């Protein structure tokens, strides 16, 4: 659920939900991030290595659209 003043472009998704959304395990997501430098970077609200990672939904959607466009162009 979005806060009252948030827009869809600002919506964040936690890493576990992102994994479910794109059909990857956590280790699979880590491999994807290392393999593809265009994958969106996470946002963390703490300097801790173990801090929860969140992703901007609009950035993930744009990344997915670019992958679809590249597939269709081939």
C-alpha positions in Angstrom: 0.0 0.0 0.0 1.3 3.4 -0.9 1.4 6.4 1.4 -1.1 9.1 0.6 1.5 11.4 -1.0 3.5 8.7 -2.9 3.1 8.2 -6.6 3.6 4.9 -8.4 6.9 6.2 -9.8 8.1 6.5 -6.2 6.8 3.1 -5.0 9.3 0.8 -3.4 9.3 -3.0 -3.4 11.3 -5.0 -0.8 13.8 -7.4 -2.2 11.9 -10.6 -1.1 8.8 -9.3 -3.0 11.0 -8.4 -6.0 12.4 -11.9 -6.1 8.8 -13.3 -6.2 7.8 -10.8 -8.9 10.6 -11.6 -11.3 10.8 -15.3 -10.4 14.3 -15.4 -8.9 15.7 -16.7 -5.7 17.8 -14.3 -3.6 21.0 -15.9 -4.9 19.6 -15.8 -8.4 18.9 -12.1 -8.0 22.5 -11.6 -6.7 23.9 -13.3 -9.8 21.6 -11.2 -12.1 22.8 -8.0 -10.5 26.5 -9.0 -11.0 25.9 -10.2 -14.6 23.8 -7.3 -15.7 25.2 -3.8 -14.9 21.9 -2.2 -16.1 19.9 -3.8 -13.3 18.6 -1.1 -11.0 20.5 -0.4 -7.8 18.8 -1.0 -4.5 18.0 1.7 -1.9 19.0 1.0 1.7 18.0 3.1 4.7 21.0 2.1 6.8 24.8 1.7 6.2 24.6 -1.9 7.6 25.5 -4.6 5.1 22.4 -6.5 6.4 20.0 -3.6 5.9 16.9 -4.3 4.0 17.1 -3.5 0.3 14.3 -1.8 -1.6 13.9 -1.2 -5.3 12.0 1.6 -7.1 9.1 -0.1 -8.9 9.3 2.2 -11.9 13.0 1.5 -12.4 12.4 -2.3 -12.3 9.5 -1.9 -14.8 11.7 0.2 -17.1 14.5 -2.4 -16.9 12.0 -5.2 -17.8 10.7 -3.2 -20.7 14.2 -2.7 -22.0 14.8 -6.5 -21.8 11.5 -7.1 -23.7 12.4 -4.5 -26.4 15.9 -6.1 -26.8 14.3 -9.5 -27.1 11.8 -8.4 -29.7 14.4 -6.5 -31.7 16.5 -9.7 -32.1 
